[in-house]
Amino acid sequence: MKYKSIYPFILSIILFSCGSIKESKHVSTEKLSDTTTIKSETSTFTENSPHTRKAIQSPQNLRGEWIIIKAMGKPVDSLDERAYIFFSSKENKIYGYTGCNYINGGYSVFENSEIALTNIITTSKDCEAVNEERNILNGINLSYSYTIYKDQKTGLDMLDLKDKFGHTVLHMKRHNADVISGTWSVESIRGKDNLNQEIQLVIDVPELHLHGKTGCNFINGDIGIDRNKDWFVQFQSISSTRKMCDDKTMKVERELLIALEEVEFIKKKSNDIYALLDKNRKEVLVLKKIVITVNNGL
C-alpha cells in the first residue's frame, strides 16, 4: 500500500490492514441461526452442571482462543479452517468453530481445575468432515476438568479438557502468536533505532486486542490471527487520539503506525526480543519485553 499526504489526518482515522486474513471472529448466540442443542453419542447432554460445588472465577490463563488438535483421541487436521474454542472470561461464555459449524454456550470453573461446558448450541450446516465435528462435539459434552501446561518442544501453552475418568477428550494449543502477548518497548522501526522511550505497546493475543502509547498519543486496535499460519499476526483497525506534539515525535509516531499496519509475521531474536515482519518477511519493528514488577510495599 502506498501512503501519501496522510498526515496529520492519520491520527483521526482508522487504519485498515493491507494483508489478507481469515478474521478471528466469534459468533454470539444472538447471531446463530438454524441452531440445535448438541447431544453426545456417548452421553446424554443436560443443561445442569455435573458439579455440585459453587463455581469460582475463571482463571486468566484459560481465557482466549485455543486451536483444537485432537478430539476424542483422533487428530483434527482434515479441515480447510482450523477448529477452535474461545473462552470469554468476561462473559463466562464459549464461542467456537468445528471446521464446519459455529458453536457457543456457557462455561463454569470449579475448584480442583474442574469445568462444565453448558447450554451448547450449534449451527446445522452439513459438513464433509462429519467425523471430526462429531468428535469435537462429543469432547465438549464430556468435558469435566482441564489442564493447562507448556509444551517442552514448542514452548506453546496447551489445554487438555478431560472427562470424569481423566481421559483427554479435547487437546488444544494456543496460536504461537501468543508469544508476543505482554508489554513491549519499541527498539527499532525499519532498522532505525528508536530513541523515543515513551513508546509502549500492550499486546493481548488471547483477547485479540492492542493498546499503548506512541510517545504522543494513545492507540487502540484489534489483532488478527490465521489459525492455518504459524507465527502470523496482524494489527487491525488501529485508532488514535489527536494530540499534536513536536515534529520529531510525530514523525516517529507516523512511522510506528504504518509499520504496525504492515506486520504479518513474528520472528524470535532472543527470549525477550522479537522482530515483527511484513508480508515479504522484511523486519519492520523490533520489540523488547518490559517486565512489569508489582510493589507490594515490602
C-alpha angles and dihedrals in degrees: 000000000000121000126206134159091356097135135114086017093062091083094057101046136067116252116222125209118255097206129080119252141163097241119238098235126161118211115225125217091254092059098049116104130188089021130175133192107245124236126194122234090220101041139022112253117224132177092233117095115244088220119089098192126090115271119248131211114290111254118245094234090062096055123101136028128336123188113223113235101168134014122192088351094303124113117253099210109116096081127110089221123029119255117238146169122220118203112206105199092186092061101023087233135127127219123186154149128233096199089269112027134040120236137191141168143125135295138196131196125212137184119291090036094288120155139186124202108200143176091021117180131178140192114252106229115147114248139196091212091061095145093055091049093047090052092050093050091046090050091052092051094048097046111125106152140011141216126198119195143147122261106235094215101045102022089227124140112252129199125202121190111201136194123237090274094056097255115141109244098170124030114191142169139203116249106259090240083082088083088081094054107121142057117312142185119212111243098180142359116211091341095309117117112247112228095182103102091181093076112104130167126197111200120191109182096175090057093034092232137131128193137156147114128285097205090270110027138032120242137198130187149148130262124224125198131182111220090205094056124067119219091013125141138153132192110220141184093012113186129185142196116251106237115140120222136172119309096255094051091047092050092054090046092053092049091049094051094048091047092051090053092054097050116119108147141041127220125186115226099171139337093286103022125075132176121218114212135199125234090280090054091251115147112250102161137021116201130195120201117244113215109220112213122199117219109213091182093253 
